[in-house]
Amino acid sequence: MDIRILRYFLTVAKEQNFTKAAEQLNITQPTLSRQLAAFEEELGTALFIRGSRSITLTEAGILLKRRALEIIDLEEKILDELKVKEGLIEGTITIGCGEFAAVETLAEICKVYKQKYPMVQIVLHTATADSVYEMMNQGLVDIGLFLEPINTEGLDYIRIMESDHWVVGMKPDDALAEKEFIKKEDLIGKPLILPERVSVQSELANWFGKDFSKLQIAFTSNLGTNAGVMAANGLGYPISIEGAAKYWREDILVQRRISPEITTSTVIAWRRNIPYSLAVRKMIEEINAFQA
């Protein structure tokens, strides 16, 4: 599959017009149409629905667009990794992570790293653990931060012990905000917002014990910020890790730790036995040095 043709395809998909796409690509419209028609013939499926004024993608075209974006991204990453100049480390490192307290540890590591290698650009990709894990396997993320439990098979990592506490979020004028700690009986019958990950929900199921089946689950959410927005509008009480929500304004949302306490560890991980770029290898060295 020719990368050049994929770029042609993505440009047409973006412009929704062969003439405009051809102008963007600095080629003639007949040439562009002919090459993409040949590409459709090669694939054995139509990629475009050609209208009188604009074009749209078929289902196959939508699938190809998603995969083509991943391929182009990976190609650019490979080229970037190969452009290491003598005596100068530059390039891009992609780090995937959720919204949790260990990102502060990551910031400390990145601060030291950027002082040593200022030409390296660090891309932070915020997503759920499952998405970050999948992107690591695809080579689109170099380093991932994962809230435990997480499958570490095939990964090298450091563990940040008890890096986050479980809390309940609420509006500051809520009756629960007057409590120092929140107990499970305080939450029975109230609309709750739980994490989306099943493995994380299991941690809460253990904490609630036999009362877990009595819970009123109003929402599940894969990241804490949106859960916080729901809570700020009085729609529920998010039970989550402390994470980034401690940076919320306390006149909008406050947090109280649960009792008995639950703490969670975080791992900073990368794939084992992968030929990383020099920039990534130096970042891994900084991560390991932080642990030491």
Protein Blocks (a to p, Z undefined) as FASTA:
>chain_A
ZZklmmmmmmmmmnopaklmmmmnopafklmmmmmmmmmmmnopafbdcdfkbccddfkl
mmmmmmmmmmmmmmmmmmmmmmccehiacddddddddddfklmmmmmmmmmmmmmmmmbc
cddddddfklmmmmmmnopafbdcddddddfehiacdddehkbccdddddfkbmklmpmb
dcfklmgopacdddfblklmmmmmmmnmmmlmmpccfbdcfbfklmmmmmmnopaccddd
fklmlmpcfklbccddddddddddddddddehiacdfklmmmmmmmmmmmZZ
